Amino acid sequence: MNKLYYGDNLAVLRNRISSAICIEIVSLVIIITEGSISIIAGISAKSISLIAFGADSLIELITSAFLLWRFTVQYRDQSNEDIEKAEKIASWVAAIALTILCLYIILESGYGLIHQENEFSFSVLGITVSAFALLSMPILALRKRRIAIALNSPALKADAACSMTCAYMAGAVLIGFVIYHFFKISWIDSAVSIAFLYWLIPETKEAFEGARKGELSCECE
């Protein structure tokens, strides 16, 4: 686990860590909200892309939660030993969950594309949460990246990359719904879901590499 340094000015360091804690709290609230709403909307609309988007958001929750825990412990100058053990377990959980998500997308979307069908319906709630993620996640990622640079924290920089990936996926969901609305292409949701693999496969690979090192990881930009 990387330790944080900011010269010899401990007051400045603590202030930067405090900022990191605040941004992770905001991130957790957004992730929980968009993830749960996306899954609910996806199930209701029978949309594979919305369900996958929501599931990926909830997997990202693991990273944000442990970063918040890590920064809180460092702010209080407590031992990192317990967090290091827990992070190793969480890294494997995240990697396995991402693998299951990729397999779900391949099987469900593959079937939809082969049979040129996917009975999903237009979802105002899904479009709303996707649009919110598309607008909010880049802002959140930029703020995380700035704090990461100030703290020299690769973990927070990786978390910023995860936030940008979330924005890309939200944009793909929106494009899929727009195409379906105007052209009524029944299999477009499956195609969008397959496109998610462009981001999810590298994310899964990084997750397994991080798990072997005992670190949560996300470097897919």
ABEGO torsion letter per residue (X at the ends): XBBBBBEABAAAAAAAAAAAAAAAAAAAAAAAAAAAAAAAAAAAAGBAAAAAAAAAAAAAAAAAAAAAAAAAAAAAGBBAAAAAAAAAAAAAAAAAAAAAAAAAAAAAAAAAAAAGBBBBBBBAAAAAAAAAAAAAAAAAAAAAAAAAAAAGBAAAAAAAAAAAAAAAAAAAAAAAAAAAAAAGBAAAAAAAAAAAAAAAAAAAAAAAAAAAAGBBBBABX
